[in-house]
Amino acid sequence: MIGINTIEEAKDFLKNNKIGSIQDIETSLAKSFSKLIQAALEAEMDNHIGYTKYDWKNKQIPNSRNGHTKKTVQSNYGKTTLEIPRDTDRDFEPVMVKKHERQISVSIEDSILSLYAKGMSTRDIDAHIGKIYDINISAEMVSKITNKILPIAQEWQTRLLEEIYSIIFLDGIIFNVREEGIVKKKTVYIVYGIDINGMKDILGIYIGEAESSKFWLSVLTDLKHRGVKDCLIACVDGLKGFREAIETAFPETEIQKCIVHQIRTSTKFVSYKDRKEFCNDMKPIYKAPNEKAGLEALDKFEKKWGKKYQYACDSWRNNWAELSTFFKYSPEIRRMIYTTNRIEGFNRILRKSTKTKSSFPSDNSLFKLLYLIVEDNTRKWTMPIKNWGLIVNELSIMFGERVTKYL
């Protein structure tokens, strides 16, 4: 029972709440639970804006309380109506009762995991929980609680996937990991997929060796073992060895190299005085209405800049087969595949939540945190891509039975 630890306390509870039946006990417990959660929410708001409700003299920031919003949630004690505090900046996100959450429990472990997924260190979580909820836990205890997530993360990494993905995006992030007493740089590769119904998902997290066809083949083989039979388009940023690996694992998959990365590569050694004109002359290549017009624009570009920056022209021509894939599609699909911005945007979330970590003690420690960040963010992915009906109709025309048999 809430706040009841002895028989005497139980007797006082029964007396003070006029208990006459089991239903009365349940009702009283629900009221006590509601008051406890409400108090925790108010304490979280105090911590968020830096002063208590009537302690306006200590107010040091423009942000202020802005009333409450009523919210009904389901708990172990039945339905409970809470008043969620609001602030004028609209950036208050309670930990105890998260936004859009309708099922709550009193498990402090859930709060600890949520804070850990936001990038807080074990010691910061210890201090935060103690300050807000007046609960004393050690940094070691926080570590033990977060370690419980590792088997769940490993199970997630081996879960069955969809049989077909319309588009997959691949990109890597570098982290420092301690190994045998030495801090080494390791690249974590994220596989981001959009299935045939337009739903987004993170398919896997792979802490890898240097990019090579062998490594990428192991990643793609893992996806096949987990149930993936086909992938229509793979969007990459020039990953080494990926072309050879995809041709082995999914030989019918089309590859689209990131145009934005190609532009960066082309301008890498262009002098500052030429850069603006150089970039303007490059635009007609990738903004052309079709591949033929794109090649004509490339010819014109090379004629003007070839003598001075031949490496840039050669880069476009050598990679043209994988840079020009998007030309065959409508603007809706072009916007999705011509750049890897979609996965890079997600990777920015990972970087933001891990920026306080100078290094990780092990691969498992890194994997555990990335999994929690992925879970914390992908739970919001409940709707298909905008205009997916038009997109899947075009894909069914382009790829025929490879798509239609899954619709």
C-alpha beads as a LAMMPS data file, in Angstrom:
LAMMPS data file: protein, C-alpha beads

407 atoms
406 bonds

1 atom types
1 bond types

-500.0 500.0 xlo xhi
-500.0 500.0 ylo yhi
-500.0 500.0 zlo zhi

Masses

1 110.0

Atoms # bond

1 1 1 0.000 0.000 0.000
2 1 1 1.092 3.572 -0.644
3 1 1 3.047 4.946 2.335
4 1 1 1.989 2.071 4.648
5 1 1 4.880 0.113 6.128
6 1 1 3.608 -1.122 9.512
7 1 1 0.438 -2.578 11.026
8 1 1 -0.085 0.616 13.042
9 1 1 0.077 2.711 9.880
10 1 1 -2.444 0.348 8.275
11 1 1 -4.804 0.780 11.236
12 1 1 -4.523 4.577 10.986
13 1 1 -5.226 4.350 7.265
14 1 1 -8.403 2.296 7.863
15 1 1 -9.557 4.656 10.608
16 1 1 -8.863 7.929 8.810
17 1 1 -10.453 6.802 5.545
18 1 1 -13.601 5.266 7.059
19 1 1 -13.053 1.891 5.453
20 1 1 -16.009 -0.464 5.468
21 1 1 -15.406 -2.675 2.450
22 1 1 -12.843 -3.827 -0.105
23 1 1 -14.235 -1.234 -2.520
24 1 1 -13.573 1.510 0.057
25 1 1 -9.945 0.377 0.315
26 1 1 -9.530 0.477 -3.471
27 1 1 -11.142 3.940 -3.648
28 1 1 -8.917 5.318 -0.881
29 1 1 -5.790 3.855 -2.435
30 1 1 -6.703 5.376 -5.803
31 1 1 -7.115 8.809 -4.177
32 1 1 -3.775 8.466 -2.374
33 1 1 -2.082 7.336 -5.578
34 1 1 -3.555 10.296 -7.471
35 1 1 -2.333 12.763 -4.836
36 1 1 1.140 11.217 -4.881
37 1 1 1.446 11.431 -8.685
38 1 1 0.062 14.994 -8.666
39 1 1 2.636 16.027 -6.060
40 1 1 5.408 14.457 -8.161
41 1 1 4.244 16.365 -11.252
42 1 1 4.247 19.659 -9.335
43 1 1 7.742 18.860 -8.034
44 1 1 8.910 18.189 -11.589
45 1 1 7.550 21.579 -12.676
46 1 1 9.319 23.269 -9.732
47 1 1 12.569 21.684 -10.867
48 1 1 11.929 22.598 -14.530
49 1 1 11.408 26.337 -13.969
50 1 1 13.674 26.664 -10.938
51 1 1 11.309 27.938 -8.232
52 1 1 8.297 26.758 -6.219
53 1 1 4.777 27.949 -6.867
54 1 1 4.733 30.973 -4.550
55 1 1 8.474 31.584 -4.319
56 1 1 8.474 34.210 -7.074
57 1 1 11.447 36.065 -5.534
58 1 1 13.742 33.238 -6.701
59 1 1 12.415 33.345 -10.254
60 1 1 15.460 33.755 -12.540
61 1 1 14.120 32.813 -15.992
62 1 1 11.277 34.191 -18.187
63 1 1 9.491 30.822 -18.222
64 1 1 6.506 30.553 -15.835
65 1 1 3.671 28.256 -14.864
66 1 1 0.712 28.396 -17.204
67 1 1 -2.081 26.474 -15.520
68 1 1 -2.902 22.787 -15.924
69 1 1 -4.416 20.375 -18.412
70 1 1 -6.671 17.590 -17.182
71 1 1 -5.710 14.074 -18.223
72 1 1 -7.269 10.721 -17.377
73 1 1 -4.873 7.787 -17.065
74 1 1 -5.191 4.107 -16.248
75 1 1 -3.098 2.793 -13.350
76 1 1 -2.939 -0.213 -11.065
77 1 1 -5.604 1.541 -8.999
78 1 1 -8.030 2.135 -11.859
79 1 1 -8.724 5.361 -13.735
80 1 1 -7.191 8.522 -12.278
81 1 1 -7.677 12.114 -13.354
82 1 1 -4.557 14.248 -13.094
83 1 1 -3.848 17.908 -13.693
84 1 1 -0.685 18.141 -15.799
85 1 1 1.230 21.398 -15.181
86 1 1 1.980 23.624 -18.164
87 1 1 4.607 26.311 -18.707
88 1 1 4.560 29.358 -20.965
89 1 1 7.470 28.069 -23.090
90 1 1 5.585 24.781 -23.669
91 1 1 8.748 22.718 -23.249
92 1 1 7.885 20.984 -19.956
93 1 1 7.905 17.212 -20.478
94 1 1 7.054 15.300 -17.290
95 1 1 8.982 12.120 -16.582
96 1 1 6.471 10.562 -14.191
97 1 1 3.549 10.824 -16.661
98 1 1 4.913 11.246 -20.179
99 1 1 3.149 13.130 -22.954
100 1 1 0.453 11.055 -24.718
101 1 1 0.849 8.320 -22.066
102 1 1 -2.420 6.811 -20.837
103 1 1 -1.042 3.866 -18.870
104 1 1 1.116 4.647 -15.821
105 1 1 2.737 2.765 -12.969
106 1 1 4.692 3.726 -9.894
107 1 1 7.872 1.971 -11.101
108 1 1 10.823 4.263 -10.517
109 1 1 12.793 2.040 -12.902
110 1 1 10.769 3.388 -15.814
111 1 1 11.709 6.952 -14.855
112 1 1 15.385 6.004 -14.566
113 1 1 15.399 4.340 -17.998
114 1 1 13.669 7.347 -19.527
115 1 1 16.258 9.743 -18.079
116 1 1 19.072 7.458 -19.211
117 1 1 17.622 7.458 -22.738
118 1 1 17.766 11.280 -22.667
119 1 1 21.534 11.024 -22.235
120 1 1 21.828 11.705 -18.494
121 1 1 24.758 10.050 -16.699
122 1 1 24.196 7.583 -13.863
123 1 1 25.352 10.154 -11.308
124 1 1 23.123 12.870 -12.766
125 1 1 20.143 10.504 -12.623
126 1 1 20.956 9.717 -8.985
127 1 1 20.936 13.436 -8.157
128 1 1 17.816 14.146 -10.240
129 1 1 15.687 11.367 -8.719
130 1 1 16.830 12.299 -5.232
131 1 1 16.028 15.983 -5.723
132 1 1 12.586 15.545 -7.205
133 1 1 11.214 12.391 -5.566
134 1 1 13.302 12.341 -2.355
135 1 1 14.504 8.808 -3.107
136 1 1 18.104 7.866 -2.408
137 1 1 19.648 5.636 -5.075
138 1 1 23.296 5.190 -5.931
139 1 1 24.952 5.571 -9.309
140 1 1 25.757 1.865 -9.074
141 1 1 22.064 1.073 -8.621
142 1 1 21.233 3.167 -11.697
143 1 1 23.786 1.118 -13.649
144 1 1 22.234 -2.145 -12.448
145 1 1 18.759 -0.975 -13.458
146 1 1 19.880 0.127 -16.925
147 1 1 21.798 -3.136 -17.390
148 1 1 18.483 -4.981 -17.124
149 1 1 17.607 -3.550 -20.513
150 1 1 20.490 -5.307 -22.306
151 1 1 18.734 -8.696 -22.837
152 1 1 15.668 -6.825 -24.120
153 1 1 17.865 -4.789 -26.476
154 1 1 19.547 -7.944 -27.778
155 1 1 16.143 -9.538 -28.346
156 1 1 15.054 -6.397 -30.243
157 1 1 18.178 -6.642 -32.413
158 1 1 17.236 -10.182 -33.468
159 1 1 13.458 -9.667 -33.837
160 1 1 11.668 -10.686 -37.041
161 1 1 11.306 -7.922 -39.630
162 1 1 8.914 -7.297 -42.520
163 1 1 9.436 -9.373 -45.689
164 1 1 9.847 -6.280 -47.884
165 1 1 11.029 -2.727 -47.342
166 1 1 10.327 -0.037 -49.897
167 1 1 13.368 2.017 -48.945
168 1 1 16.243 1.551 -46.522
169 1 1 18.697 4.239 -45.460
170 1 1 22.141 3.465 -44.046
171 1 1 24.499 5.783 -42.228
172 1 1 27.185 5.649 -39.551
173 1 1 28.156 7.568 -36.384
174 1 1 31.564 7.436 -34.709
175 1 1 31.825 6.879 -30.938
176 1 1 34.717 6.418 -28.532
177 1 1 34.687 3.006 -26.843
178 1 1 37.174 1.741 -24.271
179 1 1 38.619 -1.633 -25.191
180 1 1 41.388 -3.356 -23.223
181 1 1 42.246 -0.084 -21.506
182 1 1 42.514 1.860 -24.766
183 1 1 39.899 4.262 -26.149
184 1 1 39.140 3.338 -29.754
185 1 1 36.926 4.987 -32.329
186 1 1 34.106 2.719 -33.453
187 1 1 31.461 3.357 -36.054
188 1 1 27.852 2.505 -35.285
189 1 1 25.786 1.852 -38.408
190 1 1 22.047 2.472 -38.250
191 1 1 19.636 0.830 -40.688
192 1 1 16.456 2.897 -41.126
193 1 1 13.627 1.303 -43.103
194 1 1 10.261 2.255 -44.605
195 1 1 8.030 -0.767 -45.149
196 1 1 5.455 -1.388 -47.861
197 1 1 2.786 0.343 -45.733
198 1 1 4.826 3.512 -45.372
199 1 1 5.713 2.897 -41.714
200 1 1 9.180 3.925 -40.476
201 1 1 11.365 1.755 -38.255
202 1 1 14.961 1.304 -37.144
203 1 1 15.864 -2.200 -38.311
204 1 1 19.137 -2.589 -36.484
205 1 1 22.144 -1.094 -34.721
206 1 1 25.508 -2.493 -35.811
207 1 1 28.724 -1.635 -34.002
208 1 1 31.187 -2.331 -36.754
209 1 1 34.654 -2.593 -38.024
210 1 1 35.915 -0.487 -40.929
211 1 1 33.562 -0.251 -43.907
212 1 1 34.083 -3.133 -46.309
213 1 1 32.033 -5.397 -48.547
214 1 1 32.544 -8.180 -45.965
215 1 1 31.100 -6.063 -43.140
216 1 1 28.136 -4.839 -45.192
217 1 1 27.399 -8.354 -46.379
218 1 1 27.216 -9.469 -42.732
219 1 1 24.707 -6.674 -41.993
220 1 1 22.546 -7.484 -45.011
221 1 1 22.750 -11.206 -44.287
222 1 1 21.523 -10.500 -40.757
223 1 1 18.509 -8.677 -42.206
224 1 1 17.790 -11.681 -44.444
225 1 1 17.999 -14.081 -41.494
226 1 1 15.467 -11.902 -39.692
227 1 1 12.935 -12.289 -42.489
228 1 1 13.685 -9.579 -45.068
229 1 1 13.240 -11.019 -48.557
230 1 1 13.355 -7.894 -50.671
231 1 1 14.300 -4.232 -50.625
232 1 1 13.406 -1.918 -53.480
233 1 1 15.770 1.035 -52.980
234 1 1 18.826 1.491 -50.734
235 1 1 19.969 5.058 -49.997
236 1 1 23.592 5.476 -48.894
237 1 1 26.237 8.185 -48.683
238 1 1 29.008 6.410 -50.567
239 1 1 29.668 3.606 -48.090
240 1 1 32.735 1.596 -49.062
241 1 1 31.980 -1.941 -50.203
242 1 1 28.212 -1.526 -50.029
243 1 1 27.583 -1.944 -53.763
244 1 1 29.289 -5.350 -53.865
245 1 1 27.447 -6.481 -50.727
246 1 1 23.978 -5.398 -51.898
247 1 1 24.498 -7.086 -55.270
248 1 1 25.187 -10.330 -53.422
249 1 1 22.450 -10.158 -50.768
250 1 1 19.674 -8.313 -52.656
251 1 1 20.704 -8.264 -56.341
252 1 1 17.489 -6.537 -57.530
253 1 1 17.804 -3.596 -55.106
254 1 1 18.445 -0.184 -56.663
255 1 1 21.114 2.007 -55.068
256 1 1 20.776 5.766 -54.726
257 1 1 23.878 7.606 -53.544
258 1 1 23.261 10.787 -51.595
259 1 1 23.356 13.844 -53.867
260 1 1 24.151 16.151 -50.945
261 1 1 27.268 14.118 -50.119
262 1 1 28.244 14.153 -53.792
263 1 1 28.013 17.957 -53.835
264 1 1 30.217 18.154 -50.735
265 1 1 32.755 15.840 -52.354
266 1 1 32.746 17.897 -55.553
267 1 1 33.353 21.205 -53.751
268 1 1 35.948 19.871 -51.309
269 1 1 38.935 21.410 -53.106
270 1 1 37.209 24.250 -54.953
271 1 1 38.713 27.644 -54.146
272 1 1 36.543 30.081 -52.226
273 1 1 36.342 32.589 -55.076
274 1 1 34.965 29.896 -57.444
275 1 1 32.668 28.124 -54.997
276 1 1 29.442 30.107 -55.517
277 1 1 29.615 30.004 -59.325
278 1 1 30.750 26.362 -59.258
279 1 1 27.768 25.314 -57.115
280 1 1 25.297 27.271 -59.242
281 1 1 26.614 25.548 -62.388
282 1 1 26.295 22.162 -60.693
283 1 1 22.593 22.586 -59.837
284 1 1 21.254 21.811 -63.345
285 1 1 22.844 18.341 -63.082
286 1 1 20.767 17.118 -60.131
287 1 1 17.738 19.364 -60.690
288 1 1 17.265 18.137 -64.275
289 1 1 13.808 16.758 -65.157
290 1 1 15.268 13.439 -66.342
291 1 1 18.527 11.512 -66.680
292 1 1 19.203 12.630 -70.266
293 1 1 18.936 16.283 -69.299
294 1 1 21.140 15.583 -66.276
295 1 1 23.898 14.119 -68.462
296 1 1 23.669 17.090 -70.843
297 1 1 24.040 19.422 -67.857
298 1 1 27.051 17.387 -66.702
299 1 1 28.649 17.727 -70.167
300 1 1 28.148 21.492 -70.014
301 1 1 29.517 21.620 -66.471
302 1 1 32.627 19.621 -67.440
303 1 1 33.257 21.786 -70.465
304 1 1 33.437 24.856 -68.227
305 1 1 35.168 23.457 -65.123
306 1 1 36.896 20.284 -66.321
307 1 1 40.344 21.756 -66.843
308 1 1 40.415 23.364 -63.400
309 1 1 38.488 20.789 -61.335
310 1 1 38.569 17.561 -63.333
311 1 1 38.343 15.439 -60.150
312 1 1 34.820 16.775 -59.527
313 1 1 33.638 15.900 -63.034
314 1 1 35.203 12.440 -62.806
315 1 1 33.454 11.851 -59.473
316 1 1 30.046 12.540 -61.016
317 1 1 30.739 10.320 -64.038
318 1 1 32.259 7.422 -62.073
319 1 1 29.245 7.315 -59.736
320 1 1 26.569 8.290 -62.243
321 1 1 24.819 4.897 -62.258
322 1 1 24.082 5.243 -58.523
323 1 1 23.603 9.020 -58.499
324 1 1 20.995 9.031 -61.269
325 1 1 18.567 6.435 -59.874
326 1 1 16.166 9.083 -58.554
327 1 1 15.574 10.561 -62.027
328 1 1 13.125 7.792 -62.932
329 1 1 10.738 8.636 -60.097
330 1 1 8.130 11.300 -59.375
331 1 1 8.958 14.316 -57.151
332 1 1 7.390 12.577 -54.106
333 1 1 9.853 9.688 -54.265
334 1 1 12.746 11.847 -55.488
335 1 1 12.521 13.989 -52.364
336 1 1 12.737 10.875 -50.201
337 1 1 15.701 9.157 -51.838
338 1 1 18.009 11.765 -53.373
339 1 1 19.565 12.475 -49.971
340 1 1 20.183 10.565 -46.741
341 1 1 18.872 13.519 -44.695
342 1 1 16.107 11.328 -43.267
343 1 1 18.490 9.018 -41.403
344 1 1 20.945 11.838 -40.701
345 1 1 18.124 13.666 -38.943
346 1 1 17.564 10.649 -36.725
347 1 1 21.291 10.328 -36.114
348 1 1 21.317 13.912 -34.846
349 1 1 18.949 12.750 -32.112
350 1 1 21.423 10.007 -31.202
351 1 1 24.287 12.510 -31.104
352 1 1 22.318 14.944 -28.955
353 1 1 21.515 12.252 -26.393
354 1 1 25.105 10.966 -26.264
355 1 1 27.026 14.257 -26.398
356 1 1 27.762 14.152 -22.648
357 1 1 29.556 10.808 -23.042
358 1 1 33.226 11.288 -23.891
359 1 1 33.607 7.506 -24.204
360 1 1 31.787 4.275 -23.402
361 1 1 33.239 1.505 -21.202
362 1 1 32.212 -1.245 -23.636
363 1 1 30.305 -2.076 -26.827
364 1 1 27.414 -3.318 -24.683
365 1 1 27.219 -0.021 -22.821
366 1 1 27.038 1.875 -26.108
367 1 1 24.503 -0.517 -27.621
368 1 1 22.290 -0.367 -24.518
369 1 1 22.068 3.425 -24.587
370 1 1 21.455 3.625 -28.346
371 1 1 18.675 1.050 -28.045
372 1 1 16.952 3.096 -25.301
373 1 1 17.204 6.259 -27.431
374 1 1 15.769 4.412 -30.440
375 1 1 12.884 3.010 -28.393
376 1 1 12.188 6.388 -26.791
377 1 1 11.906 8.103 -30.185
378 1 1 10.417 5.478 -32.507
379 1 1 7.385 4.920 -30.293
380 1 1 6.090 8.181 -31.787
381 1 1 6.235 6.707 -35.301
382 1 1 2.599 5.661 -35.496
383 1 1 1.587 7.144 -38.857
384 1 1 2.675 6.293 -42.424
385 1 1 4.736 8.634 -44.596
386 1 1 2.744 11.578 -45.992
387 1 1 1.073 10.827 -49.362
388 1 1 2.067 7.172 -49.062
389 1 1 -0.909 6.074 -51.179
390 1 1 0.519 7.895 -54.211
391 1 1 4.028 6.632 -53.499
392 1 1 3.123 2.951 -53.142
393 1 1 0.982 3.149 -56.288
394 1 1 4.023 4.400 -58.233
395 1 1 6.239 1.714 -56.685
396 1 1 3.749 -0.982 -57.692
397 1 1 3.918 0.264 -61.294
398 1 1 7.724 0.444 -61.269
399 1 1 8.396 -2.865 -59.509
400 1 1 5.288 -4.864 -60.404
401 1 1 4.744 -8.149 -58.570
402 1 1 7.625 -7.453 -56.184
403 1 1 5.274 -4.901 -54.596
404 1 1 1.749 -6.023 -55.497
405 1 1 2.050 -9.443 -53.836
406 1 1 2.511 -7.686 -50.487
407 1 1 -0.396 -5.270 -50.852

Bonds

1 1 1 2
2 1 2 3
3 1 3 4
4 1 4 5
5 1 5 6
6 1 6 7
7 1 7 8
8 1 8 9
9 1 9 10
10 1 10 11
11 1 11 12
12 1 12 13
13 1 13 14
14 1 14 15
15 1 15 16
16 1 16 17
17 1 17 18
18 1 18 19
19 1 19 20
20 1 20 21
21 1 21 22
22 1 22 23
23 1 23 24
24 1 24 25
25 1 25 26
26 1 26 27
27 1 27 28
28 1 28 29
29 1 29 30
30 1 30 31
31 1 31 32
32 1 32 33
33 1 33 34
34 1 34 35
35 1 35 36
36 1 36 37
37 1 37 38
38 1 38 39
39 1 39 40
40 1 40 41
41 1 41 42
42 1 42 43
43 1 43 44
44 1 44 45
45 1 45 46
46 1 46 47
47 1 47 48
48 1 48 49
49 1 49 50
50 1 50 51
51 1 51 52
52 1 52 53
53 1 53 54
54 1 54 55
55 1 55 56
56 1 56 57
57 1 57 58
58 1 58 59
59 1 59 60
60 1 60 61
61 1 61 62
62 1 62 63
63 1 63 64
64 1 64 65
65 1 65 66
66 1 66 67
67 1 67 68
68 1 68 69
69 1 69 70
70 1 70 71
71 1 71 72
72 1 72 73
73 1 73 74
74 1 74 75
75 1 75 76
76 1 76 77
77 1 77 78
78 1 78 79
79 1 79 80
80 1 80 81
81 1 81 82
82 1 82 83
83 1 83 84
84 1 84 85
85 1 85 86
86 1 86 87
87 1 87 88
88 1 88 89
89 1 89 90
90 1 90 91
91 1 91 92
92 1 92 93
93 1 93 94
94 1 94 95
95 1 95 96
96 1 96 97
97 1 97 98
98 1 98 99
99 1 99 100
100 1 100 101
101 1 101 102
102 1 102 103
103 1 103 104
104 1 104 105
105 1 105 106
106 1 106 107
107 1 107 108
108 1 108 109
109 1 109 110
110 1 110 111
111 1 111 112
112 1 112 113
113 1 113 114
114 1 114 115
115 1 115 116
116 1 116 117
117 1 117 118
118 1 118 119
119 1 119 120
120 1 120 121
121 1 121 122
122 1 122 123
123 1 123 124
124 1 124 125
125 1 125 126
126 1 126 127
127 1 127 128
128 1 128 129
129 1 129 130
130 1 130 131
131 1 131 132
132 1 132 133
133 1 133 134
134 1 134 135
135 1 135 136
136 1 136 137
137 1 137 138
138 1 138 139
139 1 139 140
140 1 140 141
141 1 141 142
142 1 142 143
143 1 143 144
144 1 144 145
145 1 145 146
146 1 146 147
147 1 147 148
148 1 148 149
149 1 149 150
150 1 150 151
151 1 151 152
152 1 152 153
153 1 153 154
154 1 154 155
155 1 155 156
156 1 156 157
157 1 157 158
158 1 158 159
159 1 159 160
160 1 160 161
161 1 161 162
162 1 162 163
163 1 163 164
164 1 164 165
165 1 165 166
166 1 166 167
167 1 167 168
168 1 168 169
169 1 169 170
170 1 170 171
171 1 171 172
172 1 172 173
173 1 173 174
174 1 174 175
175 1 175 176
176 1 176 177
177 1 177 178
178 1 178 179
179 1 179 180
180 1 180 181
181 1 181 182
182 1 182 183
183 1 183 184
184 1 184 185
185 1 185 186
186 1 186 187
187 1 187 188
188 1 188 189
189 1 189 190
190 1 190 191
191 1 191 192
192 1 192 193
193 1 193 194
194 1 194 195
195 1 195 196
196 1 196 197
197 1 197 198
198 1 198 199
199 1 199 200
200 1 200 201
201 1 201 202
202 1 202 203
203 1 203 204
204 1 204 205
205 1 205 206
206 1 206 207
207 1 207 208
208 1 208 209
209 1 209 210
210 1 210 211
211 1 211 212
212 1 212 213
213 1 213 214
214 1 214 215
215 1 215 216
216 1 216 217
217 1 217 218
218 1 218 219
219 1 219 220
220 1 220 221
221 1 221 222
222 1 222 223
223 1 223 224
224 1 224 225
225 1 225 226
226 1 226 227
227 1 227 228
228 1 228 229
229 1 229 230
230 1 230 231
231 1 231 232
232 1 232 233
233 1 233 234
234 1 234 235
235 1 235 236
236 1 236 237
237 1 237 238
238 1 238 239
239 1 239 240
240 1 240 241
241 1 241 242
242 1 242 243
243 1 243 244
244 1 244 245
245 1 245 246
246 1 246 247
247 1 247 248
248 1 248 249
249 1 249 250
250 1 250 251
251 1 251 252
252 1 252 253
253 1 253 254
254 1 254 255
255 1 255 256
256 1 256 257
257 1 257 258
258 1 258 259
259 1 259 260
260 1 260 261
261 1 261 262
262 1 262 263
263 1 263 264
264 1 264 265
265 1 265 266
266 1 266 267
267 1 267 268
268 1 268 269
269 1 269 270
270 1 270 271
271 1 271 272
272 1 272 273
273 1 273 274
274 1 274 275
275 1 275 276
276 1 276 277
277 1 277 278
278 1 278 279
279 1 279 280
280 1 280 281
281 1 281 282
282 1 282 283
283 1 283 284
284 1 284 285
285 1 285 286
286 1 286 287
287 1 287 288
288 1 288 289
289 1 289 290
290 1 290 291
291 1 291 292
292 1 292 293
293 1 293 294
294 1 294 295
295 1 295 296
296 1 296 297
297 1 297 298
298 1 298 299
299 1 299 300
300 1 300 301
301 1 301 302
302 1 302 303
303 1 303 304
304 1 304 305
305 1 305 306
306 1 306 307
307 1 307 308
308 1 308 309
309 1 309 310
310 1 310 311
311 1 311 312
312 1 312 313
313 1 313 314
314 1 314 315
315 1 315 316
316 1 316 317
317 1 317 318
318 1 318 319
319 1 319 320
320 1 320 321
321 1 321 322
322 1 322 323
323 1 323 324
324 1 324 325
325 1 325 326
326 1 326 327
327 1 327 328
328 1 328 329
329 1 329 330
330 1 330 331
331 1 331 332
332 1 332 333
333 1 333 334
334 1 334 335
335 1 335 336
336 1 336 337
337 1 337 338
338 1 338 339
339 1 339 340
340 1 340 341
341 1 341 342
342 1 342 343
343 1 343 344
344 1 344 345
345 1 345 346
346 1 346 347
347 1 347 348
348 1 348 349
349 1 349 350
350 1 350 351
351 1 351 352
352 1 352 353
353 1 353 354
354 1 354 355
355 1 355 356
356 1 356 357
357 1 357 358
358 1 358 359
359 1 359 360
360 1 360 361
361 1 361 362
362 1 362 363
363 1 363 364
364 1 364 365
365 1 365 366
366 1 366 367
367 1 367 368
368 1 368 369
369 1 369 370
370 1 370 371
371 1 371 372
372 1 372 373
373 1 373 374
374 1 374 375
375 1 375 376
376 1 376 377
377 1 377 378
378 1 378 379
379 1 379 380
380 1 380 381
381 1 381 382
382 1 382 383
383 1 383 384
384 1 384 385
385 1 385 386
386 1 386 387
387 1 387 388
388 1 388 389
389 1 389 390
390 1 390 391
391 1 391 392
392 1 392 393
393 1 393 394
394 1 394 395
395 1 395 396
396 1 396 397
397 1 397 398
398 1 398 399
399 1 399 400
400 1 400 401
401 1 401 402
402 1 402 403
403 1 403 404
404 1 404 405
405 1 405 406
406 1 406 407
